[in-house]
């Protein structure tokens, strides 16, 4: 028995597409929109939330800057590695389509299942939740009393007890945002793309306003860079701390692969995708490094590590409370752009699954009037709303990075598979430094996954976390196996 239960892609031609009559999405997205999707999809809430925790883990501002640079370069290597496959197969669905060519339909279905169940929909819920939480800074939404919030709790295996009524007003606002962006992108991909361009411009202007304001305020202190926390790790203890901080940086850099999901709707994708990934991620690296430099310049290591909202505290040190309010508005604008980018792009994976599985056939249909993956957008929105009400997306996003990077690693490995299986295939773009760039990325991915699993195990044994998030990710991914087998049987019937 073939353990991978995979059909080589060459066999798909003989078997034929399950739903050959389905329409294809139109190529309407311009390079400017694609660039906005890369930058807007990556720069969300992570850069405003993670640096304080990362400094607490590392104890050194200089190491913090190093982590952001290193994580950015590693992410760029992974993105350029994926760009070769994206240029070869510029179809809607991105990595789902790549995995079909690399490993077959079975593995691709597991990826699509994980994307729908965990990292796409939970990621959409998470970023919209952050946006709503900071919008509430100005809105002051009415809240229920604690007794009412805790009244309807129920237990989910491996997740914990969830309370649907807890923070209900913020949840309702989060659901409103998901529905709003779903309706916009259902109506027109050009509408969604246009909104994305404007939100990305506003985001970058606000961020560079913060950076230049701190740099030229005259209130920063260069001595902060040479400082460190009193409990900074040293020796061998620095290694797990460094890897934990890298995980936080990878969370902030995630979202670059959104444009591979919409490859089937991009004009001149063979040129646009590699260029947009290279330029867009380079912009993100520069922005992240400059933001962290401004944080360190304005705040001492002690203040920085203890900050609940580091961007607001950095702005307050220069402009007072008015500056903090401006930064809250900036985070709302930033997360709005990321939420729209995620809703637009991630539904394309569900759409690609629908074209291959009779169980999800409706998700693979193109709206006859709007020419958008309408049903896939709605399906993603519904599941995202379920996760928002349950509150379980918080736990799911904790292990999102582990599952995501497993599939990133398989994408890099798949590039070697494609070079071996299809040596004469047209490659409009070839990753520079092959085989060293994808090879180093693959080795780092294995190393990162191993250390993440080990750190999970240590924290679980110490009682720091109630469950191993990496194991939960493996379990949810593996749950797609019976779904796939039943889907194959139904397709045959």
C-alpha positions as a Python dict, from the first residue, in 0.01 Angstrom:
ca = {
    (1, 'X'): (0, 0, 0),
    (2, 'X'): (127, 345, -83),
    (3, 'X'): (142, 516, 257),
    (4, 'X'): (113, 861, 103),
    (5, 'X'): (-213, 753, -67),
    (6, 'X'): (-123, 996, -344),
    (7, 'X'): (-204, 1017, -711),
    (8, 'X'): (84, 1159, -915),
    (9, 'X'): (-32, 1464, -1105),
    (10, 'X'): (38, 1291, -1435),
    (11, 'X'): (-244, 1051, -1349),
    (12, 'X'): (-491, 1336, -1313),
    (13, 'X'): (-489, 1390, -1688),
    (14, 'X'): (-601, 1033, -1739),
    (15, 'X'): (-859, 1047, -1463),
    (16, 'X'): (-979, 1387, -1574),
    (17, 'X'): (-1094, 1672, -1356),
    (18, 'X'): (-1389, 1576, -1137),
    (19, 'X'): (-1572, 1896, -1229),
    (20, 'X'): (-1438, 1995, -1570),
    (21, 'X'): (-1727, 2226, -1654),
    (22, 'X'): (-1653, 2473, -1375),
    (23, 'X'): (-1554, 2823, -1475),
    (24, 'X'): (-1217, 2978, -1407),
    (25, 'X'): (-1165, 3307, -1227),
    (26, 'X'): (-1060, 3605, -1442),
    (27, 'X'): (-710, 3756, -1435),
    (28, 'X'): (-792, 4109, -1318),
    (29, 'X'): (-540, 4179, -1038),
    (30, 'X'): (-268, 4431, -1129),
    (31, 'X'): (92, 4431, -999),
    (32, 'X'): (8, 4726, -770),
    (33, 'X'): (-274, 4529, -609),
    (34, 'X'): (-55, 4220, -574),
    (35, 'X'): (218, 4425, -404),
    (36, 'X'): (-44, 4571, -168),
    (37, 'X'): (-164, 4220, -86),
    (38, 'X'): (189, 4109, 5),
    (39, 'X'): (269, 4409, 225),
    (40, 'X'): (-84, 4443, 362),
    (41, 'X'): (-115, 4070, 427),
    (42, 'X'): (212, 4053, 620),
    (43, 'X'): (213, 4375, 824),
    (44, 'X'): (-75, 4324, 1063),
    (45, 'X'): (-76, 4314, 1442),
    (46, 'X'): (237, 4105, 1506),
    (47, 'X'): (486, 4392, 1487),
    (48, 'X'): (278, 4587, 1741),
    (49, 'X'): (235, 4294, 1981),
    (50, 'X'): (534, 4059, 1962),
    (51, 'X'): (849, 4273, 2024),
    (52, 'X'): (785, 4313, 2399),
    (53, 'X'): (746, 3937, 2451),
    (54, 'X'): (1045, 3865, 2228),
    (55, 'X'): (1267, 4106, 2425),
    (56, 'X'): (1153, 3944, 2748),
    (57, 'X'): (1262, 3609, 2603),
    (58, 'X'): (1597, 3734, 2470),
    (59, 'X'): (1691, 3998, 2727),
    (60, 'X'): (1894, 4197, 2473),
    (61, 'X'): (1776, 4470, 2230),
    (62, 'X'): (2058, 4387, 1987),
    (63, 'X'): (1953, 4022, 1976),
    (64, 'X'): (1597, 4138, 1917),
    (65, 'X'): (1703, 4330, 1606),
    (66, 'X'): (1907, 4029, 1490),
    (67, 'X'): (1606, 3800, 1521),
    (68, 'X'): (1389, 4029, 1307),
    (69, 'X'): (1655, 4049, 1036),
    (70, 'X'): (1728, 3675, 1037),
    (71, 'X'): (1361, 3574, 1041),
    (72, 'X'): (1294, 3812, 753),
    (73, 'X'): (1576, 3672, 539),
    (74, 'X'): (1468, 3313, 607),
    (75, 'X'): (1109, 3401, 517),
    (76, 'X'): (1232, 3566, 197),
    (77, 'X'): (1421, 3247, 103),
    (78, 'X'): (1103, 3045, 154),
    (79, 'X'): (896, 3291, -47),
    (80, 'X'): (1136, 3290, -343),
    (81, 'X'): (1145, 2910, -329),
    (82, 'X'): (764, 2903, -355),
    (83, 'X'): (777, 3163, -631),
    (84, 'X'): (933, 2909, -870),
    (85, 'X'): (637, 2674, -829),
    (86, 'X'): (394, 2969, -848),
    (87, 'X'): (544, 3077, -1181),
    (88, 'X'): (522, 2720, -1312),
    (89, 'X'): (159, 2672, -1203),
    (90, 'X'): (-5, 3017, -1181),
    (91, 'X'): (-344, 2881, -1078),
    (92, 'X'): (-594, 2973, -809),
    (93, 'X'): (-525, 2781, -489),
    (94, 'X'): (-152, 2840, -449),
    (95, 'X'): (12, 2577, -233),
    (96, 'X'): (-285, 2346, -275),
    (97, 'X'): (-213, 2332, -648),
    (98, 'X'): (162, 2303, -589),
    (99, 'X'): (114, 2003, -359),
    (100, 'X'): (-102, 1831, -619),
    (101, 'X'): (190, 1847, -864),
    (102, 'X'): (451, 1763, -602),
    (103, 'X'): (289, 1486, -398),
    (104, 'X'): (-59, 1419, -536),
    (105, 'X'): (-420, 1486, -442),
    (106, 'X'): (-407, 1321, -99),
    (107, 'X'): (-139, 1543, 45),
    (108, 'X'): (-294, 1849, -120),
    (109, 'X'): (-626, 1768, 47),
    (110, 'X'): (-457, 1747, 389),
    (111, 'X'): (-311, 2090, 328),
    (112, 'X'): (-648, 2231, 222),
    (113, 'X'): (-817, 2069, 520),
    (114, 'X'): (-565, 2218, 762),
    (115, 'X'): (-592, 2557, 592),
    (116, 'X'): (-970, 2557, 626),
    (117, 'X'): (-989, 2407, 975),
    (118, 'X'): (-701, 2596, 1132),
    (119, 'X'): (-459, 2845, 989),
    (120, 'X'): (-662, 3028, 725),
    (121, 'X'): (-995, 3069, 903),
    (122, 'X'): (-845, 3098, 1252),
    (123, 'X'): (-593, 3348, 1117),
    (124, 'X'): (-876, 3552, 965),
    (125, 'X'): (-1063, 3543, 1295),
    (126, 'X'): (-754, 3637, 1493),
    (127, 'X'): (-658, 3944, 1292),
    (128, 'X'): (-1018, 4071, 1281),
    (129, 'X'): (-1036, 4017, 1659),
    (130, 'X'): (-728, 4233, 1716),
    (131, 'X'): (-881, 4504, 1495),
    (132, 'X'): (-1209, 4498, 1691),
    (133, 'X'): (-1032, 4498, 2027),
    (134, 'X'): (-840, 4815, 1943),
    (135, 'X'): (-1140, 4977, 1775),
    (136, 'X'): (-1317, 4931, 2109),
    (137, 'X'): (-1061, 5175, 2254),
    (138, 'X'): (-1269, 5448, 2088),
    (139, 'X'): (-1610, 5281, 2065),
    (140, 'X'): (-1645, 5171, 2431),
    (141, 'X'): (-1892, 4898, 2343),
    (142, 'X'): (-2124, 4791, 2626),
    (143, 'X'): (-2031, 4459, 2784),
    (144, 'X'): (-2221, 4192, 2974),
    (145, 'X'): (-2164, 4132, 3342),
    (146, 'X'): (-1916, 3860, 3439),
    (147, 'X'): (-2183, 3621, 3567),
    (148, 'X'): (-2367, 3632, 3235),
    (149, 'X'): (-2046, 3590, 3036),
    (150, 'X'): (-1955, 3275, 3228),
    (151, 'X'): (-2306, 3128, 3224),
    (152, 'X'): (-2292, 2927, 2902),
    (153, 'X'): (-1946, 2771, 2912),
    (154, 'X'): (-1875, 2429, 2763),
    (155, 'X'): (-1567, 2210, 2733),
    (156, 'X'): (-1394, 2118, 2407),
    (157, 'X'): (-1148, 1825, 2410),
    (158, 'X'): (-785, 1939, 2380),
    (159, 'X'): (-904, 2303, 2362),
    (160, 'X'): (-1042, 2375, 2708),
    (161, 'X'): (-1354, 2549, 2838),
    (162, 'X'): (-1494, 2817, 2608),
    (163, 'X'): (-1747, 3089, 2684),
    (164, 'X'): (-1942, 3212, 2377),
    (165, 'X'): (-2081, 3519, 2561),
    (166, 'X'): (-1744, 3635, 2691),
    (167, 'X'): (-1652, 3972, 2536),
    (168, 'X'): (-1966, 3941, 2325),
    (169, 'X'): (-1969, 4300, 2185),
    (170, 'X'): (-1612, 4265, 2055),
    (171, 'X'): (-1699, 3926, 1908),
    (172, 'X'): (-2000, 4073, 1729),
    (173, 'X'): (-1785, 4354, 1586),
    (174, 'X'): (-1528, 4094, 1473),
    (175, 'X'): (-1800, 3894, 1301),
    (176, 'X'): (-1929, 4213, 1137),
    (177, 'X'): (-1581, 4279, 991),
    (178, 'X'): (-1552, 3923, 858),
    (179, 'X'): (-1897, 3948, 697),
    (180, 'X'): (-1826, 4297, 559),
    (181, 'X'): (-1502, 4198, 386),
    (182, 'X'): (-1661, 3874, 267),
    (183, 'X'): (-1946, 4065, 102),
    (184, 'X'): (-1705, 4315, -57),
    (185, 'X'): (-1481, 4043, -202),
    (186, 'X'): (-1783, 3835, -302),
    (187, 'X'): (-1918, 4131, -499),
    (188, 'X'): (-1593, 4210, -683),
    (189, 'X'): (-1230, 4111, -657),
    (190, 'X'): (-1148, 4455, -797),
    (191, 'X'): (-1337, 4620, -512),
    (192, 'X'): (-1143, 4412, -262),
    (193, 'X'): (-817, 4488, -441),
    (194, 'X'): (-888, 4862, -454),
    (195, 'X'): (-966, 4873, -82),
    (196, 'X'): (-647, 4680, -16),
    (197, 'X'): (-433, 4933, -205),
    (198, 'X'): (-572, 5225, -7),
    (199, 'X'): (-547, 5051, 330),
    (200, 'X'): (-186, 4949, 259),
    (201, 'X'): (-88, 5307, 167),
    (202, 'X'): (-253, 5441, 483),
    (203, 'X'): (-79, 5174, 689),
    (204, 'X'): (269, 5249, 553),
    (205, 'X'): (226, 5627, 589),
    (206, 'X'): (119, 5587, 951),
    (207, 'X'): (407, 5351, 1031),
    (208, 'X'): (670, 5575, 876),
    (209, 'X'): (513, 5869, 1059),
    (210, 'X'): (574, 5685, 1386),
    (211, 'X'): (930, 5589, 1288),
    (212, 'X'): (1037, 5937, 1175),
    (213, 'X'): (861, 6098, 1469),
    (214, 'X'): (1063, 5892, 1717),
    (215, 'X'): (1391, 5915, 1525),
    (216, 'X'): (1381, 6296, 1498),
    (217, 'X'): (1215, 6374, 1830),
    (218, 'X'): (1546, 6412, 2013),
    (219, 'X'): (1400, 6214, 2305),
    (220, 'X'): (1551, 5875, 2217),
    (221, 'X'): (1854, 5731, 2394),
    (222, 'X'): (2120, 5528, 2215),
    (223, 'X'): (2224, 5378, 2551),
    (224, 'X'): (1912, 5159, 2535),
    (225, 'X'): (2078, 4946, 2266),
    (226, 'X'): (2363, 4840, 2496),
    (227, 'X'): (2132, 4763, 2787),
    (228, 'X'): (1989, 4425, 2880),
    (229, 'X'): (1745, 4270, 3124),
    (230, 'X'): (1872, 4147, 3459),
    (231, 'X'): (1731, 3799, 3396),
    (232, 'X'): (1859, 3773, 3037),
    (233, 'X'): (1933, 3411, 2937),
    (234, 'X'): (2294, 3313, 2880),
    (235, 'X'): (2493, 3011, 2767),
    (236, 'X'): (2286, 2720, 2641),
    (237, 'X'): (1967, 2877, 2780),
    (238, 'X'): (1992, 3143, 2511),
    (239, 'X'): (1926, 2888, 2238),
    (240, 'X'): (1563, 2795, 2326),
    (241, 'X'): (1494, 3163, 2399),
    (242, 'X'): (1625, 3258, 2055),
    (243, 'X'): (1408, 2998, 1883),
    (244, 'X'): (1100, 3107, 2081),
    (245, 'X'): (1163, 3466, 1972),
    (246, 'X'): (1204, 3348, 1611),
    (247, 'X'): (861, 3189, 1632),
    (248, 'X'): (713, 3526, 1728),
    (249, 'X'): (889, 3695, 1437),
    (250, 'X'): (769, 3428, 1193),
    (251, 'X'): (412, 3493, 1309),
    (252, 'X'): (459, 3861, 1220),
    (253, 'X'): (610, 3774, 878),
    (254, 'X'): (339, 3521, 793),
    (255, 'X'): (88, 3598, 519),
    (256, 'X'): (333, 3639, 228),
    (257, 'X'): (197, 3329, 54),
    (258, 'X'): (-148, 3486, 15),
    (259, 'X'): (-64, 3596, -337),
    (260, 'X'): (7, 3238, -443),
    (261, 'X'): (-356, 3158, -353),
    (262, 'X'): (-479, 3414, -607),
    (263, 'X'): (-224, 3329, -880),
    (264, 'X'): (-506, 3239, -1118),
    (265, 'X'): (-639, 3597, -1100),
    (266, 'X'): (-309, 3787, -1143),
    (267, 'X'): (-210, 3948, -1471),
    (268, 'X'): (124, 3819, -1603),
    (269, 'X'): (170, 3599, -1292),
    (270, 'X'): (505, 3452, -1404),
    (271, 'X'): (665, 3797, -1368),
    (272, 'X'): (437, 3961, -1111),
    (273, 'X'): (449, 3695, -837),
    (274, 'X'): (831, 3666, -797),
    (275, 'X'): (879, 4042, -821),
    (276, 'X'): (599, 4118, -575),
    (277, 'X'): (725, 3862, -324),
    (278, 'X'): (1084, 3988, -342),
    (279, 'X'): (994, 4357, -328),
    (280, 'X'): (704, 4321, -84),
    (281, 'X'): (893, 4114, 172),
    (282, 'X'): (1195, 4342, 143),
    (283, 'X'): (968, 4634, 235),
    (284, 'X'): (831, 4435, 530),
    (285, 'X'): (1182, 4353, 658),
    (286, 'X'): (1286, 4720, 637),
    (287, 'X'): (966, 4836, 811),
    (288, 'X'): (999, 4576, 1089),
    (289, 'X'): (1365, 4655, 1159),
    (290, 'X'): (1301, 5031, 1161),
    (291, 'X'): (1002, 4990, 1393),
    (292, 'X'): (1205, 4782, 1637),
    (293, 'X'): (1489, 5035, 1625),
    (294, 'X'): (1238, 5308, 1710),
    (295, 'X'): (1098, 5100, 1998),
    (296, 'X'): (1444, 5045, 2146),
    (297, 'X'): (1542, 5408, 2092),
    (298, 'X'): (1239, 5540, 2280),
    (299, 'X'): (1203, 5281, 2559),
    (300, 'X'): (1449, 5121, 2798),
    (301, 'X'): (1472, 4739, 2790),
    (302, 'X'): (1278, 4721, 3120),
    (303, 'X'): (993, 4941, 2994),
    (304, 'X'): (991, 4771, 2657),
    (305, 'X'): (970, 4416, 2795),
    (306, 'X'): (689, 4513, 3033),
    (307, 'X'): (481, 4693, 2773),
    (308, 'X'): (137, 4555, 2694),
    (309, 'X'): (117, 4767, 2379),
    (310, 'X'): (466, 4867, 2280),
    (311, 'X'): (382, 5088, 1980),
    (312, 'X'): (148, 5305, 2189),
    (313, 'X'): (402, 5332, 2471),
    (314, 'X'): (674, 5431, 2224),
    (315, 'X'): (448, 5699, 2073),
    (316, 'X'): (344, 5821, 2419),
    (317, 'X'): (710, 5873, 2510),
    (318, 'X'): (732, 6124, 2223),
    (319, 'X'): (384, 6276, 2186),
    (320, 'X'): (208, 6188, 2511),
    (321, 'X'): (-135, 6024, 2532),
    (322, 'X'): (-244, 6187, 2207),
    (323, 'X'): (30, 5990, 2034),
    (324, 'X'): (-88, 5669, 2196),
    (325, 'X'): (-440, 5728, 2061),
    (326, 'X'): (-299, 5787, 1713),
    (327, 'X'): (-113, 5458, 1728),
    (328, 'X'): (-430, 5275, 1829),
    (329, 'X'): (-591, 5419, 1517),
    (330, 'X'): (-288, 5303, 1316),
    (331, 'X'): (-324, 4948, 1446),
    (332, 'X'): (-694, 4949, 1354),
    (333, 'X'): (-609, 5063, 1000),
    (334, 'X'): (-324, 4810, 978),
    (335, 'X'): (-535, 4515, 1089),
    (336, 'X'): (-824, 4622, 866),
    (337, 'X'): (-593, 4589, 566),
    (338, 'X'): (-463, 4251, 678),
    (339, 'X'): (-815, 4123, 748),
    (340, 'X'): (-928, 4221, 397),
    (341, 'X'): (-619, 4063, 238),
    (342, 'X'): (-672, 3740, 428),
    (343, 'X'): (-1042, 3713, 348),
    (344, 'X'): (-973, 3779, -21),
    (345, 'X'): (-688, 3532, -57),
    (346, 'X'): (-756, 3240, 177),
    (347, 'X'): (-1094, 3153, 26),
    (348, 'X'): (-908, 3056, -293),
    (349, 'X'): (-768, 2746, -121),
    (350, 'X'): (-1121, 2636, -28),
    (351, 'X'): (-1222, 2712, -387),
    (352, 'X'): (-944, 2488, -522),
    (353, 'X'): (-1052, 2206, -289),
    (354, 'X'): (-1408, 2238, -414),
    (355, 'X'): (-1295, 2171, -770),
    (356, 'X'): (-1147, 1837, -662),
    (357, 'X'): (-1394, 1702, -404),
    (358, 'X'): (-1762, 1628, -457),
    (359, 'X'): (-1825, 1699, -88),
    (360, 'X'): (-1711, 2058, -138),
    (361, 'X'): (-1828, 2094, -498),
    (362, 'X'): (-2033, 2407, -425),
    (363, 'X'): (-1720, 2582, -291),
    (364, 'X'): (-1551, 2532, -628),
    (365, 'X'): (-1809, 2727, -827),
    (366, 'X'): (-1760, 3075, -970),
    (367, 'X'): (-2041, 3324, -919),
    (368, 'X'): (-2204, 3365, -1262),
    (369, 'X'): (-2244, 3743, -1227),
    (370, 'X'): (-1961, 3860, -1000),
    (371, 'X'): (-1696, 3614, -1128),
    (372, 'X'): (-1573, 3551, -772),
    (373, 'X'): (-1544, 3232, -558),
    (374, 'X'): (-1860, 3335, -378),
    (375, 'X'): (-1942, 3006, -204),
    (376, 'X'): (-1585, 2954, -83),
    (377, 'X'): (-1582, 3305, 66),
    (378, 'X'): (-1910, 3239, 248),
    (379, 'X'): (-1794, 2897, 374),
    (380, 'X'): (-1472, 3045, 515),
    (381, 'X'): (-1669, 3329, 675),
    (382, 'X'): (-1912, 3091, 844),
    (383, 'X'): (-1636, 2879, 997),
    (384, 'X'): (-1442, 3188, 1103),
    (385, 'X'): (-1753, 3316, 1282),
    (386, 'X'): (-1794, 2981, 1460),
    (387, 'X'): (-1433, 3007, 1582),
    (388, 'X'): (-1491, 3366, 1694),
    (389, 'X'): (-1796, 3272, 1902),
    (390, 'X'): (-1623, 2970, 2054),
    (391, 'X'): (-1307, 3169, 2128),
    (392, 'X'): (-1110, 2857, 2035),
    (393, 'X'): (-920, 3038, 1758),
    (394, 'X'): (-686, 3170, 2030),
    (395, 'X'): (-567, 2815, 2096),
    (396, 'X'): (-564, 2730, 1727),
    (397, 'X'): (-343, 3026, 1640),
    (398, 'X'): (-98, 2923, 1913),
    (399, 'X'): (-8, 2618, 1708),
    (400, 'X'): (-66, 2785, 1370),
    (401, 'X'): (304, 2850, 1316),
    (402, 'X'): (398, 2484, 1369),
    (403, 'X'): (149, 2354, 1111),
    (404, 'X'): (216, 2638, 868),
    (405, 'X'): (591, 2584, 873),
    (406, 'X'): (549, 2211, 824),
    (407, 'X'): (378, 2284, 493),
    (408, 'X'): (634, 2554, 408),
    (409, 'X'): (903, 2290, 451),
    (410, 'X'): (714, 2046, 230),
    (411, 'X'): (689, 2317, -37),
    (412, 'X'): (1068, 2357, -34),
    (413, 'X'): (1115, 1980, -52),
    (414, 'X'): (861, 1969, -334),
    (415, 'X'): (1077, 2202, -542),
    (416, 'X'): (1344, 1930, -552),
    (417, 'X'): (1070, 1680, -644),
    (418, 'X'): (959, 1899, -937),
    (419, 'X'): (1315, 1947, -1059),
    (420, 'X'): (1355, 1568, -1061),
    (421, 'X'): (1013, 1473, -1204),
    (422, 'X'): (977, 1758, -1453),
    (423, 'X'): (1332, 1858, -1554),
    (424, 'X'): (1226, 1988, -1895),
    (425, 'X'): (918, 2182, -1782),
    (426, 'X'): (908, 2554, -1857),
    (427, 'X'): (1025, 2758, -1559),
    (428, 'X'): (960, 3129, -1615),
    (429, 'X'): (1130, 3197, -1283),
    (430, 'X'): (1406, 2991, -1120),
    (431, 'X'): (1498, 3049, -758),
    (432, 'X'): (1845, 3203, -733),
    (433, 'X'): (2110, 2993, -561),
    (434, 'X'): (1942, 2657, -628),
    (435, 'X'): (1991, 2410, -461),
    (436, 'X'): (2146, 2602, -170),
    (437, 'X'): (1867, 2854, -102),
    (438, 'X'): (1578, 2602, -90),
    (439, 'X'): (1809, 2348, 77),
    (440, 'X'): (1906, 2584, 358),
    (441, 'X'): (1543, 2686, 401),
    (442, 'X'): (1440, 2320, 424),
    (443, 'X'): (1712, 2242, 679),
    (444, 'X'): (1614, 2540, 892),
    (445, 'X'): (1248, 2439, 875),
    (446, 'X'): (1329, 2090, 1007),
    (447, 'X'): (1542, 2245, 1279),
    (448, 'X'): (1271, 2495, 1370),
    (449, 'X'): (997, 2231, 1386),
    (450, 'X'): (1215, 2005, 1601),
    (451, 'X'): (1303, 2276, 1852),
    (452, 'X'): (941, 2398, 1863),
    (453, 'X'): (820, 2047, 1941),
    (454, 'X'): (1089, 2009, 2209),
    (455, 'X'): (1003, 2345, 2369),
    (456, 'X'): (635, 2246, 2367),
    (457, 'X'): (721, 1920, 2542),
    (458, 'X'): (931, 2092, 2810),
    (459, 'X'): (662, 2354, 2880),
    (460, 'X'): (393, 2086, 2895),
    (461, 'X'): (594, 1876, 3140),
    (462, 'X'): (662, 2184, 3352),
    (463, 'X'): (293, 2270, 3359),
    (464, 'X'): (348, 2602, 3178),
    (465, 'X'): (95, 2512, 2908),
    (466, 'X'): (-207, 2278, 2948),
    (467, 'X'): (-144, 2099, 2618),
    (468, 'X'): (115, 2069, 2343),
    (469, 'X'): (11, 2301, 2062),
    (470, 'X'): (230, 2120, 1808),
    (471, 'X'): (55, 1790, 1888),
    (472, 'X'): (-286, 1955, 1851),
    (473, 'X'): (-179, 2079, 1509),
    (474, 'X'): (-74, 1727, 1406),
    (475, 'X'): (-404, 1581, 1533),
    (476, 'X'): (-619, 1835, 1346),
    (477, 'X'): (-418, 1783, 1026),
    (478, 'X'): (-444, 1404, 1056),
    (479, 'X'): (-822, 1436, 1106),
    (480, 'X'): (-837, 1520, 737),
    (481, 'X'): (-734, 1163, 645),
    (482, 'X'): (-1074, 995, 694),
    (483, 'X'): (-1242, 1293, 528),
    (484, 'X'): (-1017, 1246, 226),
    (485, 'X'): (-1075, 870, 203),
    (486, 'X'): (-1454, 909, 224),
    (487, 'X'): (-1436, 1187, -34),
    (488, 'X'): (-1239, 962, -273),
    (489, 'X'): (-1498, 683, -232),
    (490, 'X'): (-1780, 924, -299),
    (491, 'X'): (-1605, 1064, -607),
    (492, 'X'): (-1569, 711, -746),
    (493, 'X'): (-1940, 645, -694),
}
